[in-house]
Amino acid sequence: MTDAVTVNEILRFKDKNDGLRPRASAANLELVKGSETTKPFEYLNARNVYPYFVDFKKSTIYFIQTNVEIKHNEAAFIHEELQADAKYLLTASIDGFMSFCARLDLPKDPDIFFIHHASRCGSTLLHKVMASHPDIESFSEDLMLENVMENVMVDVDAETIERVFRVLVLFIAHKFAAEPHKKLVFKLSGPSFIWFDNLMKVFPRSKHIYLTRDIIEILESLISMKRASFFHRLLLRIKLYNYKLLPYSKTQAPLDRPRSPLHRLQFKDPYFATRRANRELPPFKISAAESLALYIMIKDQFFAARAAEVLNLKYQDILSVESLRRKLNPFLEFDLASGIDESCYRQHSQKNSFLNPSYPKHWKFTQREKDDLRGFVARMSEMV
C-alpha cells in the first residue's frame, strides 16, 4: 500500500459518475504530498483512515487519511468532511485488502440499518437524531459504499461487487462499532433504491427505513434552496426531456445539461417489469419540475411496494421524540427514543434546512402550479 501524491488523484474521480463527484476543487482540497513509502495494511485500522472509492477496473481501493478522526455521527455528509480534512490518499489492491480483512476479527452479523430518502425530507435530521444514541454509529451519505453498489448496474461481476461491499461494511463496523451492542446506520443518497435488492441479499438481516415528504413540498424546498428566478423559470416552463415512456425505457435527453435525474435508472426489478406495456406509448416531453416529481413518485411507489421489508416514514413522523418512539421502536426492536439527544432538534443547522431558524422564507408554487403538478402526478400514477 502506497501514498498517492497529487490532488488530481481525487479530483479525477469526478469522471466516474455524476453522483460520485467529490464536490471539491484543488482550491479547497488540501493534500500533503505522500512519501511513496510502503505501509503495512495494519495502517488501515487507524480511525482517521477511511475507505473512499473502489475502482474495480484497476482492482484498487482508495482510502483517505485525515488529519484527525472525523466526527461521523455529527457530519451531515461524510464525504465532504473527508475531502475538507484530507491529508493523504492511500491505495490498496482489492485482493490485498480482502486478504487483510480475512485476518481480522470482523463482526459476523452486526445490526445494520439503511436510511433511504426522497431528498429535502428531513433525512439528515433523522441521521443526527439516531446518531445521538450512544449505541449507534451513523454515517451520512458515504459515497464509497454507494460507488461499490453502483457497479452492480454495469458490466462487473455482481458476486464480486457484493462480496467487496460486505467486507467494506464489516470493516467499518470493526473500526467504529465493534462492541456487540453497537448498531451501524448508513444514510444513503437518493438513487439507493436501485440497489435495494442487492443490499437485502448481502445483509438479509438489515433493516431499511424510507423517509419521504409531500412531492410539492420537496420541490418547493429544492427551489428555495437555489433561490434563483432563472432556476424557477427553468423548472416550471421549459420542456426539457423527451420520454419514451417513463422509467421503463431509456431516457432520451436532447440536451447535455441539465440532465434528468432519471438518466441513470436502468431498472431490473420485477416491480417495474410488470408495467412494460406502457413502453409502446408515443414519446412526450415533460418539464424539469415534472421530471423531479416523477423521480420522487417512483421512489415512493417502489418502497411502498416493499412495506413488508421497509419502514415507510413521512417527514411529520420524525419531528418529535414521541412520534419516533411510536414509529421506530417496534421496527428497530430496541428503544431508540429513550437514548437520543433531543437537543438535535434545536441544533440541526444543515445549510438551507427547513428547521434552521435563519432559513429564509420558503418560495411557494401558486395554486395553479400546484394543481398542474398534482394533475401530472395523478396521470403518471396510472402508468407507473
N, C-alpha and C positions, 0 to 999 in steps of 0.2 A: 504494500500500500504506500503510495507516494503523495506528496503535496502537489496540487496543481498550482500554477503560478500567476495566472492573469485573471482580471475581471471578466474578460471575454469568455472564459470557460463557463461562467454562469450565465452571462448575457446571451450566449449562443443558444441556450435552451429555449429562447423565445421562438425559434424557428420550428420547434417540435409541434406545438399545438397552441391555438389561441387561448385555450383555458389554462395553459401552464406558463404563460409569460410571467417572468419574475416581477413585473411591475416595478422595475427599478432601472436606473441608468448608471453609467460609470460615475456620474457626479455625486450620487448619494449611496453608492455601494463601495465601501472601503475594504479592500483586502490587502493584507500584508503579503509580500512575495514569499512563496514557500521555500523550504530548504532543499527540496528534492531528495531528501533522505528517506530511506525505507523505515517504516514504523511497524511495530508488531500489531496484529489485529486486536490485541487487548486494549489498544489505544481507543477503540470504538466504544468501550464501556464507559468512558468519561461522560458525565451528564451534560457537558456542553458540546457534545458531538451528536449531530442529528442526521438521519437519512434525509436526502434532499431530492434525488432524481435517479431513476433507473433507465438505463439505455440498453434494451435487450439486443439491439443490433451489434453493439460493441461489447456486450456481456459485461457491462460495467455499472456499478452503483456509486453514485456521488454522495458525499457527506459534507455537511458544513460544520466547521468548528467555530463556535462563537467565543467572544472574549469572556463572557460569563454565562452561567446557566440561564436559559430563557424561562421566564415565569409563564409556562404554557397555560396554566389554569386561569391566568388573568388576560392572556393575549386574545384580542378579537380575531386576529388572523395570524396563525403561527408562521406561515411562510414570510410574511412581512417582517416579523420580528427577527427571523433568521437572516434575512438579507440586510437588515439595518445594522446588525451586530456581527456580520460575518468576518472571520479572521483568516481562515484557511478553507480551501476546497480540497477535500480528500477523495481519492478514488480507490476503489477495490473491485476486483473481479467478482462477478456473481457467484461463481463456483467457490472462490476463496471465502467469501462471506458466508455462504451456506455451510461450508465445512467448519468454519469458526463457530457458527451458531449451534452446530451439532454437538460441539464440545461443551456448550453452556447448559446450565440447568434452567432451560426456558420453561415458563408455565405451560402446563399441558392443555388446559381448557379454561382460560380466565373468563370472567364475566365481562362481556364486551357489549356496549350499546352504540348504535349508529343513529345520528340525528340527520334526517333528510329534511329539506325545506324548499319553499316556493320563492324565497327571496323577499326581503323587506317585510318580514312577518314575525320578528322577534327571536330569530334563531340564535343570534349572538347573545341575547339576554338569557335564553334558556341554557346555552353553554356555560355562561358565567354563574348562573344560579346553581346548576348541577356541580360545577367545578368547585363551588364554595363548600361542598360537603367534604368532610375530612377523609372519607373512604373512596373518593373519586379522583382520578387523574383524567383531565379532559383536554383534548387537542381540537382547536377550531380551524377547519379547512387546511389540513395537512395535505398539500397538493402532491407530495411524493406518493402517498398511498393511492390517490386518485390517478396519478400518472401510471402506476402499475396496472390498475384495473382497466384503464382506457385501452391498454394494449390488447385486451380481450376482444375489442371490436375491430382489430386489424389482423393482418396475416402473421400472427405469432401464436405459437403453441399454447393453447388455453391452460393445459395442465401445468406447464412450467410457470406460467404467469401466476396461477392460483397458488402454486407451491411457494413462490418467492413472496407473494403478498402475505401468506400466512406466517412465514418466518419473520418478515419485517414487523408485522403486528406483534408477534410474540416477543421479538427482540425489544420493541418499545415497552411492552409490558414488563419484561425482565429488568429494564433500566428504571422505569418510573412507577410501576405498580406491582412490584414483586411480592408484597405481603399478601397472604391468602385472602384477606378481607377486602383488598383493594379492587376497584372496578375501573374499567377503561372506557372512556367515552370519546368518540370521534364525530365532530360536526362536519359533515361533508358539504360539498358545494352543489349547486343546482342540478347538474346532469347525473347525479349519483344513481337515480332510479334506473338508468340504463344498465347498471351492473348489479342490480338488486339480487337477481337470481344467483350470480356468481358469489356475492357476499354470503348469501344463505348457504351455498354449497361449501364454501371454505370454513365458515363458522356457523354451523347449523344451530348452535345454542344461543347465538347472538340475538339481541333484542333491538327492534327498529322503531324509531319514532318519526312520524312525518308531521311537520308543522306547516300550516298554510294560513291564508287570510283571504278576505273577500278580494276578488280579482281587481275590481275597480280601485280599491284602497291600495293594493300593491302598485298598480300603475301610477296612481297619484303620488305615491311615495317616491317611486323611481323618477318621475318628472320633477318633483320638488327637490330631490337630491341634486339634479342637474341645474335647476333654476335658470333655464335659458329659453328665451322666446323662440329662437330658431329650432331648438330641440322639440319644443312644444308643437310648432307647426309641422315639423318633420314627422312626429308621431301621429298626428291627427289627420293630416291631409294628403300626404304623398303616398301613392300606391307603389310600394317598392318591390314586393315579392310576388312571383308568379308560381302558384302551387298547382301540382297535378297528382294527387289531391291530398292535402293534409299530411300526416306523418307517414303514410303507408307507401309513398313513393319518394324518390329523391327530390329534395327541394331545388328548384331552378331559380337561382338568384341572378338577375340580369346585371347587377352592379357588383363590383368587387367590394365596395364599402358603402354603407354598413352591411354586414351580413346578418342573416336571420339567426336567432338563437336555435332554430330548428336544423341548421345546416349540418350539424354533427350527428343528428339522430339517425341511426340505422337499426331499426327495431328487429329483433329476432324472437320476440316473446309471443307466445300463443294468444295472449290477450289482444294484441294488435292484429295478429294474423287472421282473426275471425272477421275482421272488417274489410277484407281485401276487395270485396265487390265494389267499394267506393272508388277504387283506382281508375275505373273506366269513365268517371265523370270528366267533363272537359276542364282544362286549366282555368284558373281565375286568379285575380290579383287581390291582395289584402295589404293593409297598411302596417306600419311597424307596430302601432298600438295593438292592432288585431293579432299580429304575429305573436307578440308577448302574451296577450290574453290566451291565445290558443296553446302556447307552450305551458302556461300555468295550468290551464284546464286539463291538458294531457297528463301532467304530473298528478293533479288532484284525482283524476279518474283511475290512474294506474294504482295509486296507493289505496284508494277506496276499494278497489277490486281485491286487495290483499289484506282486508281488515282482520283476517284470522291470524296474520303474521305481524301486522304493523299496528301500532297505536297511532291513530289519526287525531291530531290536536288542531284546534283553532287558536289564533292569536289571543283571543279572550281567555283561553284556558290557562295561560301562563302568567297572568297579570297579578296573581296573589298566591301566597303560600297555601291557602286553604284550597283553591282550585287545583293547584299542583298536587296536593295530598290526595284529593279526591280522584284525580285522573291518573297520576303516575304510580302511586304506591302499589295498587293491585297489579299493575302491569310489570313493574320492575321487581316486585316481590321483595322489597325491603323499604324501610321507612325513610324515604328521601327527605320529606319535608321537615322532619324533626332535626335534621343536621345541617340544613342550608343556612347561609348567612343572609338574612332579609335585607341587609344594607345594600345588597347587589342592586335592588330596585332603585335605590337613591343614587348609587354611584355609577350606574350604567351610562356611559357617555360616548358611545361609539359615534363617530362623525356622522352628522345628519340623522341621528337616531330620533325616532318619534317620542322617546321617553326622555330625551335630553331637554331640560328647561330652556336652554339657549337656542334650540332648534327653531328656525323661522317658521312663520305661518305656512301651513300646507297649501300648495296650489291645488285647486279642485277642478274637476270636469264640470261643465254646465250640465243641466238636467238632460238636455237634448243629446249631448255627447255620451252621457251615461246610458241613456236609452238605446242609442245606436250600438254601443259596445255590448250591452247586455243582450240585445237582439242578435248580434253576431255570435255571441257565446251560445245562445239558445239554438241557433241554426247549426252550429258546429257540433253541439252535443248530440244531435240526431245522427251525425255522420261518424263521430269518433266512438 
